[in-house]
Amino acid sequence: MAPGLVQAAEQVILDEVIVTAERRSARAQDVPIAISAFSAADLESRGVRQAGDIAAGVPNLMLSSPYGEEAQPTFALRGVTTNDWSQNQSSPIAMYVDDVYKSVGAVQALQTYDLDRVEVLCSPQGTLYGKNATGGAMNFYSRNPSLTETDGYITAAAGTPLVENTLAVRAAVFYEQRDGRVRSVVPGVEPLNSIDAISARVSFLWKPTDRLTALPKVNVTDSGGTPYGAHALNNNPSVTGFSGDYGWFNSGAKYAIHKKLKNDGASLKLDWQLSDHYTLTSVTGFDYGLWYEKSDDGALAVTDTGTAIHLDDPNTYSSSVNAFSEELRISSHDLGSFRSRRIRS
């Protein structure tokens, strides 16, 4: 190899990727788990907005959105998924946000903004993540406040220390509005598949001593817009009575009732270093989720006499959940056999 090429090769240094897949910080190459990790810069460049957007960057991870892109995602990781699309069923792919388990869809349809990193763990993770991780786990971590630096960016997120090296705060706001792109052939119906979402998060970081850290976070999300638009692939005028122009972005919905996706949550993470060898961690979380969506899949059109032809009745999806979780774990800082023990209620 030419000397110039050797020198160039020696100058190539890969950035270390630090993950917490084993419930403690470690380099990704030192973790014996099939893991895909994304930094904040990676997420921004990929345009990740919803939890389901991460599927395009993870091998063997597939996503379906049976209730529309703003509602709960259904993941399939290495072929493991759920065939029950009920709104109240827990997925075998566990979802965590800031170490808080998100059990059902009403609290999973969140806006993933101002993130620090995302970790996707393949294969069963029951040892450290519990019974609902038979297919894997997905960890979303929002950015924490800094005790020493002030930073922010134009998409409305900012953080600053309040008491240097002791107390800091960070706030982030996300808003998106999009007109519907599926238009009904029935006159007077609002375009379907629109988005009107707003979300905010406030985080505090308190470090009174070198051995104790407290990280409380509060978030609110309110997402509306019209429901998804179903497109009839086969229009038989002898059945529907409609023989007009019916394009790919048309539907036969007779109405468009705005959906309601609401998620309010709070979490508190405490890290207490008991000694030079062990750290006790407590993660307390509460979530309130509300999901209501009513969509009209049928009623393709009306006949010349004004009679409605229903090919399918309107569908109503709704779910409401109050979730509380408390997790305790002790982790060692050594490389011995005892590393982490986890309790989840």
C-alpha positions as CSV (number, residue, x, y, z in Angstrom):
1,M,0.0,0.0,0.0
2,A,1.3,3.5,-0.9
3,P,2.6,5.6,2.1
4,G,-0.1,8.2,1.4
5,L,-2.9,5.7,1.6
6,V,-1.5,4.2,4.8
7,Q,-1.4,7.7,6.4
8,A,-4.9,8.4,5.2
9,A,-6.1,5.1,6.7
10,E,-4.5,5.9,10.0
11,Q,-6.3,9.2,10.2
12,V,-9.8,7.6,9.8
13,I,-11.2,7.4,13.3
14,L,-14.8,6.2,13.9
15,D,-16.9,8.0,16.4
16,E,-17.8,5.9,19.5
17,V,-21.5,5.1,19.8
18,I,-22.5,5.0,23.5
19,V,-25.7,3.0,24.3
20,T,-27.5,1.9,27.4
21,A,-29.0,-1.3,26.1
22,E,-27.7,-3.2,29.1
23,R,-29.1,-0.5,31.5
24,R,-25.7,1.1,31.8
25,S,-23.5,3.2,29.4
26,A,-21.2,1.2,27.2
27,R,-19.8,1.3,23.7
28,A,-22.1,-0.3,21.1
29,Q,-19.3,-2.7,19.9
30,D,-18.9,-3.9,23.5
31,V,-22.6,-4.9,23.9
32,P,-23.4,-8.5,22.9
33,I,-26.7,-7.6,21.5
34,A,-27.9,-7.0,17.9
35,I,-28.5,-3.3,18.1
36,S,-29.1,-0.4,15.8
37,A,-28.3,3.0,17.3
38,F,-29.1,6.5,15.9
39,S,-27.7,9.8,17.2
40,A,-29.5,13.1,17.2
41,A,-27.7,14.1,14.0
42,D,-28.7,10.8,12.4
43,L,-32.4,11.3,13.3
44,E,-32.4,14.8,12.0
45,S,-30.9,13.9,8.7
46,R,-33.3,11.0,8.3
47,G,-36.3,13.2,9.0
48,V,-37.6,11.1,11.9
49,R,-40.8,12.6,13.3
50,Q,-43.0,9.7,14.4
51,A,-41.9,6.5,16.2
52,G,-42.7,4.6,13.1
53,D,-40.2,6.6,11.0
54,I,-37.3,4.7,12.4
55,A,-38.3,1.5,10.6
56,A,-36.7,2.6,7.4
57,G,-33.2,2.6,9.0
58,V,-33.3,-0.7,10.9
59,P,-32.7,-4.1,9.1
60,N,-35.6,-6.6,9.5
61,L,-37.9,-4.0,11.1
62,M,-41.2,-3.4,9.3
63,L,-44.0,-1.0,10.1
64,S,-47.7,-1.0,9.4
65,S,-50.1,1.8,10.2
66,P,-53.6,0.3,10.2
67,Y,-55.2,3.4,11.7
68,G,-53.3,6.0,9.8
69,E,-49.8,7.5,10.1
70,E,-50.6,9.6,13.1
71,A,-52.0,6.8,15.2
72,Q,-50.3,3.9,16.9
73,P,-47.6,2.0,14.9
74,T,-47.5,-1.8,14.6
75,F,-43.9,-3.1,14.5
76,A,-42.6,-6.4,13.2
77,L,-39.0,-7.2,14.2
78,R,-37.3,-10.3,12.7
79,G,-40.8,-11.7,12.0
80,V,-42.1,-11.2,15.5
81,T,-45.2,-9.0,15.7
82,T,-48.9,-9.0,16.8
83,N,-51.7,-10.1,14.6
84,D,-54.3,-8.4,17.0
85,W,-54.9,-4.9,15.9
86,S,-56.9,-4.1,19.0
87,Q,-56.2,-0.7,20.5
88,N,-55.6,-2.3,24.0
89,Q,-53.1,-5.0,23.2
90,S,-49.5,-4.8,24.1
91,S,-47.0,-5.4,21.3
92,P,-44.2,-8.0,21.7
93,I,-41.8,-5.1,20.6
94,A,-41.5,-3.1,23.8
95,M,-41.4,0.7,23.4
96,Y,-39.6,2.8,26.0
97,V,-39.4,6.6,26.1
98,D,-36.8,8.0,28.6
99,D,-36.8,4.6,30.3
100,V,-40.6,4.6,30.8
101,Y,-42.5,1.7,29.2
102,K,-45.3,2.7,26.8
103,S,-47.7,-0.2,27.1
104,V,-50.5,0.4,24.5
105,G,-51.1,2.4,21.3
106,A,-52.9,5.3,23.0
107,V,-49.5,6.4,24.5
108,Q,-47.3,5.3,21.6
109,A,-48.5,7.7,19.0
110,L,-46.1,10.4,20.2
111,Q,-44.1,13.1,18.4
112,T,-40.5,12.0,18.6
113,Y,-38.8,15.4,18.6
114,D,-35.7,16.9,20.3
115,L,-34.2,13.4,20.6
116,D,-30.8,12.5,21.9
117,R,-30.7,9.0,20.5
118,V,-32.7,5.9,19.5
119,E,-31.7,2.3,20.2
120,V,-33.4,-0.7,18.6
121,L,-32.6,-4.1,20.2
122,C,-33.3,-7.2,18.2
123,S,-34.3,-10.6,19.6
124,P,-35.8,-11.4,23.0
125,Q,-34.9,-8.9,25.7
126,G,-36.9,-10.3,28.6
127,T,-34.0,-10.3,31.1
128,L,-33.8,-6.6,31.3
129,Y,-37.0,-5.4,29.7
130,G,-39.7,-7.7,31.0
131,K,-42.3,-10.0,29.5
132,N,-43.4,-7.7,26.6
133,A,-40.1,-7.7,24.8
134,T,-40.1,-11.2,23.2
135,G,-39.3,-9.7,19.8
136,G,-37.1,-6.9,20.9
137,A,-37.2,-3.4,22.4
138,M,-37.1,0.2,21.1
139,N,-35.6,2.9,23.3
140,F,-36.3,6.6,22.6
141,Y,-34.2,9.1,24.6
142,S,-35.0,12.8,24.5
143,R,-32.3,15.4,25.1
144,N,-31.5,16.2,28.7
145,P,-30.7,19.7,30.0
146,S,-27.0,20.7,30.3
147,L,-25.6,21.9,33.6
148,T,-22.8,23.9,31.9
149,E,-24.0,25.0,28.4
150,T,-26.8,26.9,26.8
151,D,-28.0,25.6,23.4
152,G,-31.0,25.7,21.1
153,Y,-32.2,25.6,17.5
154,I,-34.7,27.2,15.3
155,T,-37.3,24.5,15.5
156,A,-38.1,25.6,19.0
157,A,-36.0,23.8,21.5
158,A,-33.7,25.4,24.0
159,G,-31.9,24.6,27.2
160,T,-29.8,26.5,29.8
161,P,-28.3,26.0,33.2
162,L,-30.1,27.8,36.0
163,V,-27.5,27.1,38.7
164,E,-24.2,26.2,37.2
165,N,-23.3,22.5,37.7
166,T,-26.4,22.0,39.8
167,L,-29.7,22.8,38.1
168,A,-30.7,23.1,34.4
169,V,-33.8,23.2,32.3
170,R,-34.7,22.4,28.7
171,A,-37.9,23.0,26.8
172,A,-39.0,21.8,23.4
173,V,-42.0,22.5,21.2
174,F,-43.2,20.7,18.0
175,Y,-46.0,21.8,15.7
176,E,-47.0,20.4,12.4
177,Q,-49.9,21.3,10.1
178,R,-50.7,19.6,6.8
179,D,-53.8,19.8,4.6
180,G,-55.5,16.6,3.6
181,R,-54.4,14.9,0.3
182,V,-57.3,12.5,-0.2
183,R,-60.4,14.1,-1.6
184,S,-63.9,12.6,-1.5
185,V,-66.0,12.6,-4.6
186,V,-69.0,13.5,-2.3
187,P,-69.4,17.3,-2.4
188,G,-68.7,19.3,0.7
189,V,-66.5,16.7,2.5
190,E,-63.2,18.0,4.0
191,P,-60.0,16.5,2.5
192,L,-58.9,13.4,4.4
193,N,-55.5,12.5,6.0
194,S,-54.7,16.0,7.3
195,I,-52.4,16.7,10.3
196,D,-52.8,19.3,13.0
197,A,-50.4,18.3,15.8
198,I,-48.7,20.2,18.7
199,S,-46.5,18.8,21.4
200,A,-44.3,20.2,24.2
201,R,-41.8,18.8,26.7
202,V,-40.1,20.4,29.7
203,S,-37.1,18.7,31.4
204,F,-35.1,19.6,34.5
205,L,-31.8,18.2,35.6
206,W,-30.8,18.5,39.3
207,K,-27.5,17.3,40.6
208,P,-27.2,18.4,44.3
209,T,-24.2,16.1,44.9
210,D,-21.8,14.1,42.8
211,R,-23.6,10.9,43.7
212,L,-27.3,11.9,43.2
213,T,-29.0,13.0,40.0
214,A,-32.7,13.8,39.5
215,L,-34.3,14.1,36.0
216,P,-38.0,15.0,35.9
217,K,-39.8,15.5,32.6
218,V,-43.3,16.5,31.7
219,N,-44.8,16.3,28.2
220,V,-48.1,17.1,26.5
221,T,-49.2,16.1,23.0
222,D,-52.4,16.9,21.1
223,S,-52.8,15.7,17.6
224,G,-55.9,16.1,15.4
225,G,-56.7,16.4,11.7
226,T,-59.0,14.4,9.6
227,P,-58.8,10.6,9.5
228,Y,-57.1,8.5,6.9
229,G,-58.8,8.2,3.5
230,A,-59.6,4.7,2.1
231,H,-59.4,4.3,-1.7
232,A,-61.7,1.9,-3.4
233,L,-59.7,-0.1,-6.0
234,N,-62.7,-1.3,-8.0
235,N,-65.7,1.0,-8.7
236,N,-68.6,-0.8,-10.3
237,P,-71.0,1.9,-11.5
238,S,-73.9,-0.7,-11.6
239,V,-73.4,-1.1,-7.8
240,T,-72.3,2.3,-6.6
241,G,-74.2,4.5,-9.1
242,F,-71.1,6.6,-9.6
243,S,-69.6,6.9,-13.0
244,G,-67.6,10.1,-12.7
245,D,-63.9,10.7,-12.5
246,Y,-62.4,8.7,-9.6
247,G,-58.6,9.2,-9.3
248,W,-56.0,7.5,-7.0
249,F,-56.3,10.3,-4.4
250,N,-60.1,10.1,-4.3
251,S,-62.4,8.4,-1.8
252,G,-66.1,7.9,-1.3
253,A,-66.3,9.2,2.3
254,K,-69.5,11.0,3.2
255,Y,-68.0,12.9,6.1
256,A,-64.6,13.7,7.8
257,I,-64.8,13.8,11.6
258,H,-61.6,15.1,13.1
259,K,-59.6,12.5,15.1
260,K,-58.3,13.0,18.6
261,L,-54.9,11.8,19.8
262,K,-53.9,13.1,23.2
263,N,-51.0,12.0,25.4
264,D,-49.9,13.7,28.7
265,G,-47.1,12.2,30.7
266,A,-44.6,12.8,33.5
267,S,-41.5,10.9,34.5
268,L,-38.8,11.1,37.2
269,K,-35.5,9.3,37.0
270,L,-33.2,9.1,40.0
271,D,-29.6,7.9,39.9
272,W,-28.0,7.4,43.3
273,Q,-24.4,6.1,43.4
274,L,-24.4,3.9,46.5
275,S,-20.7,3.3,46.4
276,D,-17.8,3.1,43.9
277,H,-19.2,-0.1,42.6
278,Y,-23.0,0.1,42.6
279,T,-25.7,2.6,41.4
280,L,-29.4,2.5,42.4
281,T,-31.8,3.8,39.7
282,S,-35.5,4.6,40.1
283,V,-37.7,5.4,37.1
284,T,-41.3,6.5,37.9
285,G,-43.7,7.2,35.0
286,F,-47.3,8.2,34.5
287,D,-49.1,8.4,31.2
288,Y,-52.6,9.4,30.1
289,G,-53.6,8.5,26.6
290,L,-56.8,9.2,24.6
291,W,-57.3,8.0,21.0
292,Y,-60.5,8.6,19.0
293,E,-60.9,8.2,15.3
294,K,-64.0,7.7,13.1
295,S,-63.4,7.0,9.5
296,D,-65.7,6.3,6.6
297,D,-64.3,3.5,4.4
298,G,-67.4,3.1,2.2
299,A,-70.4,5.2,0.9
300,L,-68.5,5.5,-2.3
301,A,-71.0,7.9,-3.8
302,V,-74.7,8.6,-4.2
303,T,-77.0,7.6,-7.0
304,D,-78.7,10.0,-9.4
305,T,-81.7,10.0,-7.1
306,G,-79.6,11.0,-4.1
307,T,-79.6,7.6,-2.4
308,A,-76.4,6.7,-0.5
309,I,-74.8,3.4,-1.4
310,H,-72.9,2.0,1.6
311,L,-70.2,-0.5,0.7
312,D,-69.0,-0.6,4.2
313,D,-70.2,1.0,7.5
314,P,-68.2,3.7,9.1
315,N,-65.5,2.5,11.6
316,T,-64.9,3.9,15.0
317,Y,-61.6,3.3,16.9
318,S,-61.2,4.6,20.4
319,S,-59.0,3.9,23.5
320,S,-58.3,5.6,26.8
321,V,-55.6,4.5,29.2
322,N,-54.0,5.7,32.5
323,A,-50.6,4.0,33.0
324,F,-48.3,4.1,36.0
325,S,-45.0,2.3,36.3
326,E,-42.2,2.1,38.8
327,E,-38.8,0.5,38.1
328,L,-35.9,-0.1,40.4
329,R,-32.6,-1.5,39.3
330,I,-29.1,-1.8,40.8
331,S,-26.2,-1.8,38.3
332,S,-22.5,-2.5,39.0
333,H,-19.7,-0.5,37.5
334,D,-17.4,-3.5,37.4
335,L,-17.1,-6.2,34.7
336,G,-17.9,-9.1,37.1
337,S,-20.8,-11.5,36.9
338,F,-23.2,-9.2,38.8
339,R,-24.2,-6.4,36.4
340,S,-27.9,-5.4,36.7
341,R,-31.0,-6.5,38.4
342,R,-34.4,-5.0,37.4
343,I,-37.8,-4.8,39.1
344,R,-40.8,-3.5,37.3
345,S,-44.3,-3.0,38.6
